[in-house]
């Protein structure tokens, strides 16, 4: 989530859709889309797994920059636990869950909730 003022500024600049962003902390970098522009001014809300990718603590400083990313032709994921392979149809689960992502960044770990569990996959 980003503040309303961020949307207003991006709208004035007539940025490309979908709006994609590069997030940088002192120790990491990732990319994402935005769910809503409803955060309090000066705040940016990220999922916990994304904060972990950025090695960012709650309340830490993150730089947000609008970017245009090339469309991927191929992506490879490495499950961080063999439990993911116990799913009856992991490909279907992966395809369904990835619809919620605007983009992914090589080197990140993404979190896929399924059947009351959280599965982590590394983007290679």
The 8 nearest C-alpha neighbors of each residue, nearest first, counted from 0:
[[1, 44, 35, 38, 43, 36, 34, 33],
 [0, 2, 36, 38, 43, 37, 5, 35],
 [3, 1, 38, 36, 40, 37, 4, 5],
 [4, 2, 36, 6, 5, 37, 7, 1],
 [3, 5, 7, 2, 6, 8, 40, 36],
 [6, 4, 8, 3, 7, 2, 9, 1],
 [7, 5, 9, 3, 4, 8, 10, 36],
 [8, 6, 4, 10, 5, 9, 11, 3],
 [7, 9, 11, 5, 10, 6, 4, 12],
 [10, 8, 6, 12, 11, 7, 14, 5],
 [9, 11, 13, 7, 12, 8, 6, 14],
 [12, 10, 8, 9, 13, 7, 14, 6],
 [11, 13, 9, 10, 14, 8, 7, 15],
 [14, 12, 10, 11, 9, 15, 8, 16],
 [15, 13, 12, 9, 16, 10, 18, 65],
 [14, 16, 17, 18, 13, 67, 19, 66],
 [17, 15, 18, 14, 19, 67, 13, 32],
 [16, 18, 19, 15, 32, 101, 14, 67],
 [17, 19, 16, 32, 15, 20, 65, 33],
 [20, 18, 32, 66, 31, 65, 17, 67],
 [21, 19, 65, 66, 64, 31, 30, 32],
 [20, 22, 30, 64, 29, 63, 66, 65],
 [21, 23, 63, 29, 62, 28, 30, 20],
 [24, 22, 28, 62, 61, 27, 21, 29],
 [23, 25, 61, 27, 26, 53, 28, 62],
 [24, 26, 27, 23, 61, 60, 53, 55],
 [27, 25, 24, 54, 53, 28, 55, 23],
 [28, 26, 53, 24, 23, 25, 54, 52],
 [27, 29, 23, 22, 53, 24, 21, 30],
 [30, 28, 22, 104, 21, 23, 31, 27],
 [31, 29, 21, 20, 22, 104, 103, 102],
 [32, 30, 20, 19, 102, 101, 21, 33],
 [31, 33, 19, 101, 20, 18, 34, 102],
 [32, 34, 35, 0, 31, 18, 1, 19],
 [33, 35, 0, 32, 36, 1, 37, 31],
 [36, 34, 0, 37, 33, 1, 38, 2],
 [35, 37, 1, 3, 2, 0, 38, 6],
 [36, 38, 2, 35, 3, 1, 0, 39],
 [39, 37, 2, 1, 0, 36, 42, 40],
 [38, 40, 42, 2, 41, 37, 1, 43],
 [39, 41, 2, 42, 38, 4, 3, 1],
 [40, 42, 39, 43, 2, 38, 1, 4],
 [43, 41, 39, 40, 38, 44, 1, 2],
 [42, 44, 1, 0, 38, 45, 41, 2],
 [43, 45, 0, 42, 1, 46, 38, 47],
 [46, 44, 49, 47, 50, 43, 0, 48],
 [45, 47, 49, 48, 50, 44, 51, 110],
 [46, 48, 50, 49, 51, 45, 52, 57],
 [47, 49, 51, 50, 46, 52, 110, 109],
 [50, 48, 52, 51, 46, 47, 45, 53],
 [49, 51, 55, 47, 53, 48, 52, 54],
 [50, 52, 54, 48, 49, 53, 55, 47],
 [53, 51, 49, 50, 54, 107, 48, 108],
 [52, 54, 27, 50, 55, 51, 28, 24],
 [55, 53, 51, 52, 50, 26, 27, 56],
 [56, 54, 50, 53, 59, 51, 57, 24],
 [55, 57, 59, 58, 54, 50, 51, 60],
 [56, 58, 59, 55, 50, 60, 47, 45],
 [57, 59, 56, 60, 55, 42, 61, 43],
 [60, 58, 56, 57, 55, 61, 24, 50],
 [59, 61, 24, 58, 62, 55, 25, 56],
 [60, 62, 24, 23, 22, 63, 59, 25],
 [61, 63, 23, 22, 24, 64, 60, 21],
 [64, 62, 22, 21, 20, 61, 23, 65],
 [63, 65, 21, 20, 66, 62, 22, 19],
 [64, 66, 20, 19, 21, 63, 18, 67],
 [67, 65, 20, 19, 64, 68, 21, 18],
 [66, 68, 19, 69, 65, 15, 20, 18],
 [69, 67, 66, 70, 19, 102, 71, 20],
 [70, 68, 71, 67, 72, 102, 66, 19],
 [69, 71, 68, 72, 102, 73, 67, 101],
 [72, 70, 73, 69, 74, 68, 102, 103],
 [71, 73, 70, 74, 69, 75, 102, 68],
 [74, 72, 71, 75, 70, 123, 76, 122],
 [75, 73, 76, 123, 71, 72, 122, 105],
 [74, 76, 123, 122, 77, 73, 121, 105],
 [77, 75, 122, 121, 123, 120, 78, 74],
 [76, 78, 121, 120, 79, 122, 75, 123],
 [79, 77, 120, 80, 119, 121, 76, 83],
 [78, 80, 120, 119, 77, 121, 81, 118],
 [81, 79, 82, 78, 83, 119, 118, 84],
 [80, 82, 83, 84, 78, 79, 85, 118],
 [83, 81, 85, 80, 84, 86, 118, 78],
 [84, 82, 81, 85, 86, 80, 118, 78],
 [83, 85, 82, 86, 81, 89, 87, 78],
 [86, 84, 82, 83, 87, 81, 89, 88],
 [87, 85, 89, 84, 88, 83, 82, 92],
 [86, 88, 85, 89, 84, 92, 90, 91],
 [87, 89, 86, 90, 91, 92, 84, 85],
 [90, 88, 92, 86, 91, 93, 87, 84],
 [89, 91, 93, 92, 88, 94, 95, 87],
 [92, 90, 94, 93, 89, 88, 95, 96],
 [93, 91, 89, 95, 90, 94, 96, 88],
 [92, 94, 90, 96, 91, 95, 97, 89],
 [95, 93, 91, 97, 92, 96, 90, 98],
 [94, 96, 92, 93, 97, 98, 91, 99],
 [95, 97, 93, 98, 94, 99, 92, 111],
 [98, 96, 99, 94, 100, 95, 93, 111],
 [99, 97, 96, 100, 95, 94, 101, 93],
 [98, 100, 97, 96, 101, 95, 102, 94],
 [101, 99, 97, 102, 98, 103, 32, 31],
 [102, 100, 32, 31, 99, 103, 19, 98],
 [101, 103, 100, 31, 30, 104, 32, 19],
 [104, 102, 30, 105, 31, 100, 101, 122],
 [103, 105, 107, 29, 30, 106, 122, 102],
 [106, 104, 122, 123, 107, 103, 121, 29],
 [105, 107, 122, 123, 104, 121, 108, 52],
 [108, 106, 122, 105, 104, 121, 52, 109],
 [107, 109, 121, 120, 122, 119, 106, 110],
 [108, 110, 120, 119, 107, 121, 111, 48],
 [109, 111, 119, 118, 117, 112, 48, 120],
 [110, 112, 118, 117, 119, 113, 96, 109],
 [111, 113, 117, 116, 118, 110, 115, 114],
 [112, 114, 116, 115, 117, 111, 118, 92],
 [115, 113, 116, 112, 117, 86, 111, 118],
 [114, 116, 113, 112, 117, 118, 111, 86],
 [117, 115, 113, 114, 112, 118, 111, 83],
 [118, 116, 112, 111, 113, 110, 119, 115],
 [117, 119, 111, 110, 112, 83, 116, 120],
 [120, 118, 110, 109, 79, 108, 78, 111],
 [119, 121, 78, 77, 108, 109, 79, 76],
 [120, 122, 108, 77, 76, 107, 123, 78],
 [121, 123, 76, 105, 106, 107, 108, 75],
 [122, 75, 105, 76, 106, 121, 74, 77]]
